[in-house]
Amino acid sequence: RKQKEGNFDIVSGTRYKGNGGVHGWDLKRKLISRGANFITQVLLRPGASDLTGSFRLYRKEVLQKLMEKCISKGYVFQMEMIVRARQLGYTIGE
């Protein structure tokens, strides 16, 4: 529904806006997630609130292009995908 509303290239579920949140996480995990997102926001200005979340919808052609460009390994690739999407001019809805 969100994708259709704004014709977004990527739609990302976020834990840090609206009714989002996390349940069952200990304090350490919450701090790591918030800390990673905060540092990335300050340094890279990605324009998305939750770079470490993995609930996303990509247009097929956008995902293919981003996978070609992505060089990160492990969980950091989630951050790289959004940052690169912004650099390439793709639209992101949350």
PDB file with one MODEL, atoms N, CA, C and O in Angstrom:
MODEL        1
ATOM      1  N   ARG A   1       0.820  -1.191   0.000  1.00  0.00           N
ATOM      2  CA  ARG A   1       0.000   0.000   0.000  1.00  0.00           C
ATOM      3  C   ARG A   1       0.866   1.259   0.000  1.00  0.00           C
ATOM      4  O   ARG A   1       0.614   2.190  -0.765  1.00  0.00           O
ATOM      5  N   LYS A   2       1.885   1.285   0.857  1.00  0.00           N
ATOM      6  CA  LYS A   2       2.758   2.461   0.935  1.00  0.00           C
ATOM      7  C   LYS A   2       3.479   2.693  -0.397  1.00  0.00           C
ATOM      8  O   LYS A   2       3.636   3.836  -0.825  1.00  0.00           O
ATOM      9  N   GLN A   3       3.909   1.632  -1.039  1.00  0.00           N
ATOM     10  CA  GLN A   3       4.607   1.756  -2.317  1.00  0.00           C
ATOM     11  C   GLN A   3       3.699   2.408  -3.345  1.00  0.00           C
ATOM     12  O   GLN A   3       4.126   3.291  -4.089  1.00  0.00           O
ATOM     13  N   LYS A   4       2.471   1.981  -3.384  1.00  0.00           N
ATOM     14  CA  LYS A   4       1.526   2.538  -4.359  1.00  0.00           C
ATOM     15  C   LYS A   4       1.185   3.989  -4.054  1.00  0.00           C
ATOM     16  O   LYS A   4       0.988   4.784  -4.973  1.00  0.00           O
ATOM     17  N   GLU A   5       1.115   4.343  -2.779  1.00  0.00           N
ATOM     18  CA  GLU A   5       0.786   5.718  -2.380  1.00  0.00           C
ATOM     19  C   GLU A   5       1.791   6.724  -2.951  1.00  0.00           C
ATOM     20  O   GLU A   5       1.405   7.775  -3.462  1.00  0.00           O
ATOM     21  N   GLY A   6       3.080   6.389  -2.859  1.00  0.00           N
ATOM     22  CA  GLY A   6       4.102   7.338  -3.288  1.00  0.00           C
ATOM     23  C   GLY A   6       4.907   6.883  -4.479  1.00  0.00           C
ATOM     24  O   GLY A   6       5.860   7.555  -4.874  1.00  0.00           O
ATOM     25  N   ASN A   7       4.541   5.748  -5.064  1.00  0.00           N
ATOM     26  CA  ASN A   7       5.283   5.180  -6.184  1.00  0.00           C
ATOM     27  C   ASN A   7       6.780   5.090  -5.861  1.00  0.00           C
ATOM     28  O   ASN A   7       7.629   5.437  -6.682  1.00  0.00           O
ATOM     29  N   PHE A   8       7.083   4.612  -4.639  1.00  0.00           N
ATOM     30  CA  PHE A   8       8.454   4.532  -4.155  1.00  0.00           C
ATOM     31  C   PHE A   8       9.224   3.400  -4.813  1.00  0.00           C
ATOM     32  O   PHE A   8       8.647   2.383  -5.198  1.00  0.00           O
ATOM     33  N   ASP A   9      10.547   3.588  -4.939  1.00  0.00           N
ATOM     34  CA  ASP A   9      11.423   2.531  -5.434  1.00  0.00           C
ATOM     35  C   ASP A   9      11.677   1.488  -4.342  1.00  0.00           C
ATOM     36  O   ASP A   9      11.814   0.296  -4.617  1.00  0.00           O
ATOM     37  N   ILE A  10      11.734   1.967  -3.104  1.00  0.00           N
ATOM     38  CA  ILE A  10      11.959   1.103  -1.940  1.00  0.00           C
ATOM     39  C   ILE A  10      10.994   1.537  -0.849  1.00  0.00           C
ATOM     40  O   ILE A  10      10.778   2.730  -0.637  1.00  0.00           O
ATOM     41  N   VAL A  11      10.419   0.570  -0.165  1.00  0.00           N
ATOM     42  CA  VAL A  11       9.630   0.864   1.035  1.00  0.00           C
ATOM     43  C   VAL A  11      10.263   0.076   2.171  1.00  0.00           C
ATOM     44  O   VAL A  11      10.471  -1.133   2.065  1.00  0.00           O
ATOM     45  N   SER A  12      10.565   0.770   3.248  1.00  0.00           N
ATOM     46  CA  SER A  12      11.257   0.166   4.379  1.00  0.00           C
ATOM     47  C   SER A  12      10.380   0.241   5.622  1.00  0.00           C
ATOM     48  O   SER A  12       9.914   1.315   6.002  1.00  0.00           O
ATOM     49  N   GLY A  13      10.162  -0.910   6.250  1.00  0.00           N
ATOM     50  CA  GLY A  13       9.504  -0.923   7.554  1.00  0.00           C
ATOM     51  C   GLY A  13      10.474  -0.353   8.569  1.00  0.00           C
ATOM     52  O   GLY A  13      11.650  -0.718   8.571  1.00  0.00           O
ATOM     53  N   THR A  14      10.008   0.527   9.421  1.00  0.00           N
ATOM     54  CA  THR A  14      10.902   1.161  10.385  1.00  0.00           C
ATOM     55  C   THR A  14      10.425   0.937  11.809  1.00  0.00           C
ATOM     56  O   THR A  14       9.227   0.954  12.094  1.00  0.00           O
ATOM     57  N   ARG A  15      11.380   0.728  12.685  1.00  0.00           N
ATOM     58  CA  ARG A  15      11.081   0.564  14.105  1.00  0.00           C
ATOM     59  C   ARG A  15      11.081   1.899  14.824  1.00  0.00           C
ATOM     60  O   ARG A  15      10.684   1.974  15.987  1.00  0.00           O
ATOM     61  N   TYR A  16      11.520   2.956  14.149  1.00  0.00           N
ATOM     62  CA  TYR A  16      11.785   4.208  14.830  1.00  0.00           C
ATOM     63  C   TYR A  16      10.864   5.355  14.448  1.00  0.00           C
ATOM     64  O   TYR A  16      11.173   6.512  14.733  1.00  0.00           O
ATOM     65  N   LYS A  17       9.754   5.063  13.817  1.00  0.00           N
ATOM     66  CA  LYS A  17       8.758   6.087  13.477  1.00  0.00           C
ATOM     67  C   LYS A  17       7.373   5.546  13.784  1.00  0.00           C
ATOM     68  O   LYS A  17       7.160   4.333  13.810  1.00  0.00           O
ATOM     69  N   GLY A  18       6.440   6.448  14.013  1.00  0.00           N
ATOM     70  CA  GLY A  18       5.048   6.051  14.208  1.00  0.00           C
ATOM     71  C   GLY A  18       4.873   5.014  15.299  1.00  0.00           C
ATOM     72  O   GLY A  18       5.339   5.195  16.424  1.00  0.00           O
ATOM     73  N   ASN A  19       4.198   3.927  14.961  1.00  0.00           N
ATOM     74  CA  ASN A  19       3.922   2.870  15.931  1.00  0.00           C
ATOM     75  C   ASN A  19       5.003   1.790  15.958  1.00  0.00           C
ATOM     76  O   ASN A  19       4.797   0.725  16.542  1.00  0.00           O
ATOM     77  N   GLY A  20       6.143   2.051  15.337  1.00  0.00           N
ATOM     78  CA  GLY A  20       7.219   1.065  15.298  1.00  0.00           C
ATOM     79  C   GLY A  20       7.807   0.817  16.675  1.00  0.00           C
ATOM     80  O   GLY A  20       7.513   1.541  17.627  1.00  0.00           O
ATOM     81  N   GLY A  21       8.620  -0.188  16.773  1.00  0.00           N
ATOM     82  CA  GLY A  21       9.286  -0.513  18.028  1.00  0.00           C
ATOM     83  C   GLY A  21       9.847  -1.914  17.968  1.00  0.00           C
ATOM     84  O   GLY A  21       9.731  -2.597  16.951  1.00  0.00           O
ATOM     85  N   VAL A  22      10.446  -2.333  19.040  1.00  0.00           N
ATOM     86  CA  VAL A  22      10.976  -3.686  19.146  1.00  0.00           C
ATOM     87  C   VAL A  22      10.455  -4.317  20.422  1.00  0.00           C
ATOM     88  O   VAL A  22      10.246  -3.634  21.425  1.00  0.00           O
ATOM     89  N   HIS A  23      10.253  -5.596  20.379  1.00  0.00           N
ATOM     90  CA  HIS A  23       9.768  -6.336  21.547  1.00  0.00           C
ATOM     91  C   HIS A  23      10.687  -7.522  21.791  1.00  0.00           C
ATOM     92  O   HIS A  23      11.082  -8.210  20.850  1.00  0.00           O
ATOM     93  N   GLY A  24      11.024  -7.758  23.033  1.00  0.00           N
ATOM     94  CA  GLY A  24      11.838  -8.911  23.387  1.00  0.00           C
ATOM     95  C   GLY A  24      13.337  -8.694  23.255  1.00  0.00           C
ATOM     96  O   GLY A  24      14.106  -9.641  23.421  1.00  0.00           O
ATOM     97  N   TRP A  25      13.770  -7.482  22.963  1.00  0.00           N
ATOM     98  CA  TRP A  25      15.198  -7.210  22.861  1.00  0.00           C
ATOM     99  C   TRP A  25      15.731  -6.768  24.215  1.00  0.00           C
ATOM    100  O   TRP A  25      15.055  -6.052  24.953  1.00  0.00           O
ATOM    101  N   ASP A  26      16.945  -7.197  24.536  1.00  0.00           N
ATOM    102  CA  ASP A  26      17.567  -6.706  25.760  1.00  0.00           C
ATOM    103  C   ASP A  26      18.160  -5.319  25.498  1.00  0.00           C
ATOM    104  O   ASP A  26      18.233  -4.870  24.354  1.00  0.00           O
ATOM    105  N   LEU A  27      18.573  -4.661  26.555  1.00  0.00           N
ATOM    106  CA  LEU A  27      19.068  -3.288  26.448  1.00  0.00           C
ATOM    107  C   LEU A  27      20.282  -3.192  25.519  1.00  0.00           C
ATOM    108  O   LEU A  27      20.395  -2.239  24.749  1.00  0.00           O
ATOM    109  N   LYS A  28      21.185  -4.167  25.586  1.00  0.00           N
ATOM    110  CA  LYS A  28      22.383  -4.147  24.744  1.00  0.00           C
ATOM    111  C   LYS A  28      22.015  -4.127  23.262  1.00  0.00           C
ATOM    112  O   LYS A  28      22.567  -3.338  22.495  1.00  0.00           O
ATOM    113  N   ARG A  29      21.098  -4.978  22.864  1.00  0.00           N
ATOM    114  CA  ARG A  29      20.704  -5.041  21.452  1.00  0.00           C
ATOM    115  C   ARG A  29      20.026  -3.744  21.008  1.00  0.00           C
ATOM    116  O   ARG A  29      20.258  -3.269  19.897  1.00  0.00           O
ATOM    117  N   LYS A  30      19.196  -3.177  21.867  1.00  0.00           N
ATOM    118  CA  LYS A  30      18.548  -1.905  21.545  1.00  0.00           C
ATOM    119  C   LYS A  30      19.580  -0.796  21.376  1.00  0.00           C
ATOM    120  O   LYS A  30      19.486   0.013  20.453  1.00  0.00           O
ATOM    121  N   LEU A  31      20.565  -0.763  22.273  1.00  0.00           N
ATOM    122  CA  LEU A  31      21.602   0.268  22.189  1.00  0.00           C
ATOM    123  C   LEU A  31      22.440   0.129  20.926  1.00  0.00           C
ATOM    124  O   LEU A  31      22.777   1.130  20.294  1.00  0.00           O
ATOM    125  N   ILE A  32      22.778  -1.098  20.552  1.00  0.00           N
ATOM    126  CA  ILE A  32      23.558  -1.317  19.336  1.00  0.00           C
ATOM    127  C   ILE A  32      22.780  -0.845  18.109  1.00  0.00           C
ATOM    128  O   ILE A  32      23.334  -0.166  17.244  1.00  0.00           O
ATOM    129  N   SER A  33      21.502  -1.201  18.034  1.00  0.00           N
ATOM    130  CA  SER A  33      20.675  -0.803  16.897  1.00  0.00           C
ATOM    131  C   SER A  33      20.520   0.711  16.828  1.00  0.00           C
ATOM    132  O   SER A  33      20.729   1.317  15.777  1.00  0.00           O
ATOM    133  N   ARG A  34      20.156   1.312  17.945  1.00  0.00           N
ATOM    134  CA  ARG A  34      19.992   2.771  17.970  1.00  0.00           C
ATOM    135  C   ARG A  34      21.306   3.485  17.678  1.00  0.00           C
ATOM    136  O   ARG A  34      21.342   4.474  16.946  1.00  0.00           O
ATOM    137  N   GLY A  35      22.393   2.964  18.266  1.00  0.00           N
ATOM    138  CA  GLY A  35      23.708   3.572  18.069  1.00  0.00           C
ATOM    139  C   GLY A  35      24.145   3.512  16.614  1.00  0.00           C
ATOM    140  O   GLY A  35      24.632   4.504  16.072  1.00  0.00           O
ATOM    141  N   ALA A  36      23.977   2.359  15.979  1.00  0.00           N
ATOM    142  CA  ALA A  36      24.352   2.206  14.570  1.00  0.00           C
ATOM    143  C   ALA A  36      23.548   3.154  13.698  1.00  0.00           C
ATOM    144  O   ALA A  36      24.093   3.788  12.795  1.00  0.00           O
ATOM    145  N   ASN A  37      22.261   3.251  13.965  1.00  0.00           N
ATOM    146  CA  ASN A  37      21.421   4.160  13.179  1.00  0.00           C
ATOM    147  C   ASN A  37      21.789   5.618  13.426  1.00  0.00           C
ATOM    148  O   ASN A  37      21.799   6.414  12.487  1.00  0.00           O
ATOM    149  N   PHE A  38      22.090   5.980  14.661  1.00  0.00           N
ATOM    150  CA  PHE A  38      22.455   7.360  14.984  1.00  0.00           C
ATOM    151  C   PHE A  38      23.752   7.760  14.276  1.00  0.00           C
ATOM    152  O   PHE A  38      23.820   8.810  13.637  1.00  0.00           O
ATOM    153  N   ILE A  39      24.772   6.917  14.394  1.00  0.00           N
ATOM    154  CA  ILE A  39      26.062   7.227  13.769  1.00  0.00           C
ATOM    155  C   ILE A  39      25.912   7.363  12.255  1.00  0.00           C
ATOM    156  O   ILE A  39      26.471   8.273  11.643  1.00  0.00           O
ATOM    157  N   THR A  40      25.162   6.460  11.671  1.00  0.00           N
ATOM    158  CA  THR A  40      24.957   6.511  10.224  1.00  0.00           C
ATOM    159  C   THR A  40      24.200   7.768   9.820  1.00  0.00           C
ATOM    160  O   THR A  40      24.517   8.383   8.802  1.00  0.00           O
ATOM    161  N   GLN A  41      23.209   8.151  10.605  1.00  0.00           N
ATOM    162  CA  GLN A  41      22.449   9.374  10.301  1.00  0.00           C
ATOM    163  C   GLN A  41      23.370  10.590  10.296  1.00  0.00           C
ATOM    164  O   GLN A  41      23.281  11.441   9.411  1.00  0.00           O
ATOM    165  N   VAL A  42      24.249  10.663  11.281  1.00  0.00           N
ATOM    166  CA  VAL A  42      25.155  11.808  11.402  1.00  0.00           C
ATOM    167  C   VAL A  42      26.179  11.827  10.262  1.00  0.00           C
ATOM    168  O   VAL A  42      26.424  12.874   9.662  1.00  0.00           O
ATOM    169  N   LEU A  43      26.767  10.683   9.970  1.00  0.00           N
ATOM    170  CA  LEU A  43      27.859  10.635   8.987  1.00  0.00           C
ATOM    171  C   LEU A  43      27.399  10.592   7.540  1.00  0.00           C
ATOM    172  O   LEU A  43      28.014  11.220   6.678  1.00  0.00           O
ATOM    173  N   LEU A  44      26.322   9.858   7.259  1.00  0.00           N
ATOM    174  CA  LEU A  44      25.945   9.614   5.869  1.00  0.00           C
ATOM    175  C   LEU A  44      24.658  10.296   5.412  1.00  0.00           C
ATOM    176  O   LEU A  44      24.390  10.366   4.212  1.00  0.00           O
ATOM    177  N   ARG A  45      23.865  10.795   6.344  1.00  0.00           N
ATOM    178  CA  ARG A  45      22.602  11.484   6.020  1.00  0.00           C
ATOM    179  C   ARG A  45      21.766  10.715   4.996  1.00  0.00           C
ATOM    180  O   ARG A  45      21.497  11.234   3.913  1.00  0.00           O
ATOM    181  N   PRO A  46      21.354   9.493   5.317  1.00  0.00           N
ATOM    182  CA  PRO A  46      20.670   8.659   4.332  1.00  0.00           C
ATOM    183  C   PRO A  46      19.216   9.036   4.070  1.00  0.00           C
ATOM    184  O   PRO A  46      18.656   8.627   3.052  1.00  0.00           O
ATOM    185  N   GLY A  47      18.594   9.800   4.956  1.00  0.00           N
ATOM    186  CA  GLY A  47      17.201  10.172   4.740  1.00  0.00           C
ATOM    187  C   GLY A  47      16.217   9.049   5.017  1.00  0.00           C
ATOM    188  O   GLY A  47      15.088   9.085   4.528  1.00  0.00           O
ATOM    189  N   ALA A  48      16.622   8.059   5.787  1.00  0.00           N
ATOM    190  CA  ALA A  48      15.740   6.978   6.221  1.00  0.00           C
ATOM    191  C   ALA A  48      16.026   6.741   7.698  1.00  0.00           C
ATOM    192  O   ALA A  48      17.176   6.826   8.129  1.00  0.00           O
ATOM    193  N   SER A  49      15.001   6.447   8.467  1.00  0.00           N
ATOM    194  CA  SER A  49      15.167   6.382   9.920  1.00  0.00           C
ATOM    195  C   SER A  49      15.711   5.060  10.443  1.00  0.00           C
ATOM    196  O   SER A  49      16.258   5.021  11.545  1.00  0.00           O
ATOM    197  N   ASP A  50      15.577   3.980   9.685  1.00  0.00           N
ATOM    198  CA  ASP A  50      15.984   2.665  10.196  1.00  0.00           C
ATOM    199  C   ASP A  50      16.805   1.926   9.149  1.00  0.00           C
ATOM    200  O   ASP A  50      16.260   1.237   8.287  1.00  0.00           O
ATOM    201  N   LEU A  51      18.104   2.077   9.236  1.00  0.00           N
ATOM    202  CA  LEU A  51      18.987   1.462   8.246  1.00  0.00           C
ATOM    203  C   LEU A  51      19.320   0.009   8.547  1.00  0.00           C
ATOM    204  O   LEU A  51      19.809  -0.704   7.671  1.00  0.00           O
ATOM    205  N   THR A  52      19.069  -0.434   9.752  1.00  0.00           N
ATOM    206  CA  THR A  52      19.409  -1.811  10.109  1.00  0.00           C
ATOM    207  C   THR A  52      18.198  -2.733  10.088  1.00  0.00           C
ATOM    208  O   THR A  52      18.316  -3.920  10.391  1.00  0.00           O
ATOM    209  N   GLY A  53      17.047  -2.201   9.737  1.00  0.00           N
ATOM    210  CA  GLY A  53      15.858  -3.037   9.609  1.00  0.00           C
ATOM    211  C   GLY A  53      15.910  -3.837   8.323  1.00  0.00           C
ATOM    212  O   GLY A  53      16.527  -3.411   7.347  1.00  0.00           O
ATOM    213  N   SER A  54      15.271  -4.983   8.317  1.00  0.00           N
ATOM    214  CA  SER A  54      15.362  -5.835   7.129  1.00  0.00           C
ATOM    215  C   SER A  54      14.006  -6.097   6.473  1.00  0.00           C
ATOM    216  O   SER A  54      13.909  -6.940   5.581  1.00  0.00           O
ATOM    217  N   PHE A  55      12.971  -5.396   6.896  1.00  0.00           N
ATOM    218  CA  PHE A  55      11.660  -5.565   6.286  1.00  0.00           C
ATOM    219  C   PHE A  55      11.512  -4.498   5.211  1.00  0.00           C
ATOM    220  O   PHE A  55      11.119  -3.365   5.490  1.00  0.00           O
ATOM    221  N   ARG A  56      11.835  -4.880   3.972  1.00  0.00           N
ATOM    222  CA  ARG A  56      11.838  -3.919   2.871  1.00  0.00           C
ATOM    223  C   ARG A  56      11.197  -4.497   1.622  1.00  0.00           C
ATOM    224  O   ARG A  56      11.184  -5.707   1.398  1.00  0.00           O
ATOM    225  N   LEU A  57      10.676  -3.602   0.830  1.00  0.00           N
ATOM    226  CA  LEU A  57      10.126  -3.933  -0.479  1.00  0.00           C
ATOM    227  C   LEU A  57      10.917  -3.136  -1.511  1.00  0.00           C
ATOM    228  O   LEU A  57      10.998  -1.910  -1.436  1.00  0.00           O
ATOM    229  N   TYR A  58      11.495  -3.842  -2.467  1.00  0.00           N
ATOM    230  CA  TYR A  58      12.278  -3.207  -3.532  1.00  0.00           C
ATOM    231  C   TYR A  58      11.602  -3.450  -4.871  1.00  0.00           C
ATOM    232  O   TYR A  58      11.029  -4.515  -5.103  1.00  0.00           O
ATOM    233  N   ARG A  59      11.671  -2.459  -5.750  1.00  0.00           N
ATOM    234  CA  ARG A  59      11.337  -2.727  -7.145  1.00  0.00           C
ATOM    235  C   ARG A  59      12.432  -3.658  -7.666  1.00  0.00           C
ATOM    236  O   ARG A  59      13.600  -3.513  -7.303  1.00  0.00           O
ATOM    237  N   LYS A  60      12.061  -4.592  -8.498  1.00  0.00           N
ATOM    238  CA  LYS A  60      13.011  -5.598  -8.981  1.00  0.00           C
ATOM    239  C   LYS A  60      14.244  -4.963  -9.618  1.00  0.00           C
ATOM    240  O   LYS A  60      15.370  -5.350  -9.303  1.00  0.00           O
ATOM    241  N   GLU A  61      14.048  -4.003 -10.501  1.00  0.00           N
ATOM    242  CA  GLU A  61      15.174  -3.393 -11.202  1.00  0.00           C
ATOM    243  C   GLU A  61      16.064  -2.587 -10.252  1.00  0.00           C
ATOM    244  O   GLU A  61      17.275  -2.494 -10.455  1.00  0.00           O
ATOM    245  N   VAL A  62      15.464  -2.013  -9.229  1.00  0.00           N
ATOM    246  CA  VAL A  62      16.226  -1.260  -8.231  1.00  0.00           C
ATOM    247  C   VAL A  62      17.081  -2.221  -7.407  1.00  0.00           C
ATOM    248  O   VAL A  62      18.262  -1.960  -7.178  1.00  0.00           O
ATOM    249  N   LEU A  63      16.497  -3.314  -6.969  1.00  0.00           N
ATOM    250  CA  LEU A  63      17.242  -4.309  -6.207  1.00  0.00           C
ATOM    251  C   LEU A  63      18.410  -4.863  -7.020  1.00  0.00           C
ATOM    252  O   LEU A  63      19.512  -5.026  -6.497  1.00  0.00           O
ATOM    253  N   GLN A  64      18.170  -5.148  -8.282  1.00  0.00           N
ATOM    254  CA  GLN A  64      19.244  -5.665  -9.135  1.00  0.00           C
ATOM    255  C   GLN A  64      20.404  -4.669  -9.237  1.00  0.00           C
ATOM    256  O   GLN A  64      21.568  -5.056  -9.129  1.00  0.00           O
ATOM    257  N   LYS A  65      20.090  -3.408  -9.441  1.00  0.00           N
ATOM    258  CA  LYS A  65      21.122  -2.370  -9.555  1.00  0.00           C
ATOM    259  C   LYS A  65      21.888  -2.221  -8.242  1.00  0.00           C
ATOM    260  O   LYS A  65      23.114  -2.110  -8.246  1.00  0.00           O
ATOM    261  N   LEU A  66      21.176  -2.218  -7.131  1.00  0.00           N
ATOM    262  CA  LEU A  66      21.829  -2.061  -5.839  1.00  0.00           C
ATOM    263  C   LEU A  66      22.720  -3.258  -5.507  1.00  0.00           C
ATOM    264  O   LEU A  66      23.798  -3.086  -4.936  1.00  0.00           O
ATOM    265  N   MET A  67      22.288  -4.449  -5.854  1.00  0.00           N
ATOM    266  CA  MET A  67      23.095  -5.638  -5.592  1.00  0.00           C
ATOM    267  C   MET A  67      24.392  -5.611  -6.414  1.00  0.00           C
ATOM    268  O   MET A  67      25.426  -6.103  -5.962  1.00  0.00           O
ATOM    269  N   GLU A  68      24.333  -5.047  -7.593  1.00  0.00           N
ATOM    270  CA  GLU A  68      25.546  -4.899  -8.406  1.00  0.00           C
ATOM    271  C   GLU A  68      26.547  -3.953  -7.743  1.00  0.00           C
ATOM    272  O   GLU A  68      27.757  -4.153  -7.842  1.00  0.00           O
ATOM    273  N   LYS A  69      26.041  -2.933  -7.075  1.00  0.00           N
ATOM    274  CA  LYS A  69      26.884  -1.897  -6.474  1.00  0.00           C
ATOM    275  C   LYS A  69      27.352  -2.248  -5.063  1.00  0.00           C
ATOM    276  O   LYS A  69      28.382  -1.744  -4.615  1.00  0.00           O
ATOM    277  N   CYS A  70      26.623  -3.089  -4.369  1.00  0.00           N
ATOM    278  CA  CYS A  70      26.879  -3.398  -2.964  1.00  0.00           C
ATOM    279  C   CYS A  70      28.169  -4.195  -2.807  1.00  0.00           C
ATOM    280  O   CYS A  70      28.372  -5.194  -3.497  1.00  0.00           O
ATOM    281  N   ILE A  71      29.040  -3.755  -1.902  1.00  0.00           N
ATOM    282  CA  ILE A  71      30.292  -4.464  -1.650  1.00  0.00           C
ATOM    283  C   ILE A  71      30.398  -4.973  -0.209  1.00  0.00           C
ATOM    284  O   ILE A  71      31.290  -5.763   0.102  1.00  0.00           O
ATOM    285  N   SER A  72      29.515  -4.536   0.653  1.00  0.00           N
ATOM    286  CA  SER A  72      29.578  -4.907   2.068  1.00  0.00           C
ATOM    287  C   SER A  72      29.221  -6.368   2.291  1.00  0.00           C
ATOM    288  O   SER A  72      28.499  -6.980   1.503  1.00  0.00           O
ATOM    289  N   LYS A  73      29.739  -6.903   3.370  1.00  0.00           N
ATOM    290  CA  LYS A  73      29.416  -8.249   3.811  1.00  0.00           C
ATOM    291  C   LYS A  73      28.791  -8.160   5.198  1.00  0.00           C
ATOM    292  O   LYS A  73      29.096  -7.241   5.959  1.00  0.00           O
ATOM    293  N   GLY A  74      27.924  -9.103   5.528  1.00  0.00           N
ATOM    294  CA  GLY A  74      27.289  -9.097   6.845  1.00  0.00           C
ATOM    295  C   GLY A  74      26.155  -8.085   6.920  1.00  0.00           C
ATOM    296  O   GLY A  74      25.651  -7.615   5.900  1.00  0.00           O
ATOM    297  N   TYR A  75      25.770  -7.765   8.130  1.00  0.00           N
ATOM    298  CA  TYR A  75      24.608  -6.906   8.347  1.00  0.00           C
ATOM    299  C   TYR A  75      24.766  -5.490   7.822  1.00  0.00           C
ATOM    300  O   TYR A  75      23.769  -4.821   7.554  1.00  0.00           O
ATOM    301  N   VAL A  76      25.990  -5.023   7.672  1.00  0.00           N
ATOM    302  CA  VAL A  76      26.197  -3.654   7.216  1.00  0.00           C
ATOM    303  C   VAL A  76      25.664  -3.433   5.799  1.00  0.00           C
ATOM    304  O   VAL A  76      25.451  -2.293   5.385  1.00  0.00           O
ATOM    305  N   PHE A  77      25.450  -4.522   5.056  1.00  0.00           N
ATOM    306  CA  PHE A  77      24.919  -4.354   3.701  1.00  0.00           C
ATOM    307  C   PHE A  77      23.547  -3.682   3.731  1.00  0.00           C
ATOM    308  O   PHE A  77      23.183  -2.990   2.781  1.00  0.00           O
ATOM    309  N   GLN A  78      22.782  -3.875   4.807  1.00  0.00           N
ATOM    310  CA  GLN A  78      21.472  -3.231   4.914  1.00  0.00           C
ATOM    311  C   GLN A  78      21.616  -1.716   4.891  1.00  0.00           C
ATOM    312  O   GLN A  78      20.831  -1.018   4.249  1.00  0.00           O
ATOM    313  N   MET A  79      22.612  -1.220   5.588  1.00  0.00           N
ATOM    314  CA  MET A  79      22.872   0.216   5.599  1.00  0.00           C
ATOM    315  C   MET A  79      23.351   0.678   4.224  1.00  0.00           C
ATOM    316  O   MET A  79      22.901   1.700   3.707  1.00  0.00           O
ATOM    317  N   GLU A  80      24.263  -0.086   3.646  1.00  0.00           N
ATOM    318  CA  GLU A  80      24.808   0.293   2.346  1.00  0.00           C
ATOM    319  C   GLU A  80      23.714   0.364   1.286  1.00  0.00           C
ATOM    320  O   GLU A  80      23.732   1.260   0.442  1.00  0.00           O
ATOM    321  N   MET A  81      22.785  -0.547   1.317  1.00  0.00           N
ATOM    322  CA  MET A  81      21.712  -0.562   0.315  1.00  0.00           C
ATOM    323  C   MET A  81      20.926   0.746   0.332  1.00  0.00           C
ATOM    324  O   MET A  81      20.638   1.305  -0.726  1.00  0.00           O
ATOM    325  N   ILE A  82      20.580   1.237   1.510  1.00  0.00           N
ATOM    326  CA  ILE A  82      19.809   2.484   1.602  1.00  0.00           C
ATOM    327  C   ILE A  82      20.672   3.687   1.214  1.00  0.00           C
ATOM    328  O   ILE A  82      20.215   4.572   0.491  1.00  0.00           O
ATOM    329  N   VAL A  83      21.904   3.719   1.689  1.00  0.00           N
ATOM    330  CA  VAL A  83      22.793   4.846   1.364  1.00  0.00           C
ATOM    331  C   VAL A  83      23.037   4.899  -0.141  1.00  0.00           C
ATOM    332  O   VAL A  83      22.967   5.971  -0.742  1.00  0.00           O
ATOM    333  N   ARG A  84      23.319   3.768  -0.745  1.00  0.00           N
ATOM    334  CA  ARG A  84      23.531   3.744  -2.196  1.00  0.00           C
ATOM    335  C   ARG A  84      22.255   4.103  -2.956  1.00  0.00           C
ATOM    336  O   ARG A  84      22.309   4.778  -3.984  1.00  0.00           O
ATOM    337  N   ALA A  85      21.122   3.654  -2.455  1.00  0.00           N
ATOM    338  CA  ALA A  85      19.855   3.996  -3.105  1.00  0.00           C
ATOM    339  C   ALA A  85      19.680   5.507  -3.160  1.00  0.00           C
ATOM    340  O   ALA A  85      19.264   6.049  -4.184  1.00  0.00           O
ATOM    341  N   ARG A  86      19.993   6.181  -2.075  1.00  0.00           N
ATOM    342  CA  ARG A  86      19.891   7.649  -2.052  1.00  0.00           C
ATOM    343  C   ARG A  86      20.883   8.274  -3.021  1.00  0.00           C
ATOM    344  O   ARG A  86      20.550   9.222  -3.732  1.00  0.00           O
ATOM    345  N   GLN A  87      22.106   7.742  -3.049  1.00  0.00           N
ATOM    346  CA  GLN A  87      23.125   8.274  -3.956  1.00  0.00           C
ATOM    347  C   GLN A  87      22.703   8.133  -5.412  1.00  0.00           C
ATOM    348  O   GLN A  87      23.022   8.984  -6.242  1.00  0.00           O
ATOM    349  N   LEU A  88      21.987   7.060  -5.719  1.00  0.00           N
ATOM    350  CA  LEU A  88      21.537   6.808  -7.093  1.00  0.00           C
ATOM    351  C   LEU A  88      20.203   7.482  -7.413  1.00  0.00           C
ATOM    352  O   LEU A  88      19.696   7.357  -8.528  1.00  0.00           O
ATOM    353  N   GLY A  89      19.638   8.193  -6.443  1.00  0.00           N
ATOM    354  CA  GLY A  89      18.424   8.957  -6.677  1.00  0.00           C
ATOM    355  C   GLY A  89      17.125   8.178  -6.551  1.00  0.00           C
ATOM    356  O   GLY A  89      16.078   8.649  -6.995  1.00  0.00           O
ATOM    357  N   TYR A  90      17.178   6.990  -5.952  1.00  0.00           N
ATOM    358  CA  TYR A  90      15.951   6.205  -5.758  1.00  0.00           C
ATOM    359  C   TYR A  90      15.133   6.786  -4.618  1.00  0.00           C
ATOM    360  O   TYR A  90      15.683   7.381  -3.691  1.00  0.00           O
ATOM    361  N   THR A  91      13.830   6.615  -4.685  1.00  0.00           N
ATOM    362  CA  THR A  91      12.945   7.127  -3.654  1.00  0.00           C
ATOM    363  C   THR A  91      12.697   6.044  -2.612  1.00  0.00           C
ATOM    364  O   THR A  91      12.594   4.858  -2.926  1.00  0.00           O
ATOM    365  N   ILE A  92      12.603   6.494  -1.351  1.00  0.00           N
ATOM    366  CA  ILE A  92      12.419   5.569  -0.240  1.00  0.00           C
ATOM    367  C   ILE A  92      11.261   6.049   0.618  1.00  0.00           C
ATOM    368  O   ILE A  92      11.237   7.188   1.085  1.00  0.00           O
ATOM    369  N   GLY A  93      10.302   5.153   0.815  1.00  0.00           N
ATOM    370  CA  GLY A  93       9.187   5.429   1.705  1.00  0.00           C
ATOM    371  C   GLY A  93       9.321   4.587   2.966  1.00  0.00           C
ATOM    372  O   GLY A  93       9.924   3.514   2.951  1.00  0.00           O
ATOM    373  N   GLU A  94       8.755   5.084   4.046  1.00  0.00           N
ATOM    374  CA  GLU A  94       8.788   4.336   5.299  1.00  0.00           C
ATOM    375  C   GLU A  94       7.379   4.181   5.844  1.00  0.00           C
ATOM    376  O   GLU A  94       7.187   3.577   6.900  1.00  0.00           O
TER     377      GLU A  94
ENDMDL
END
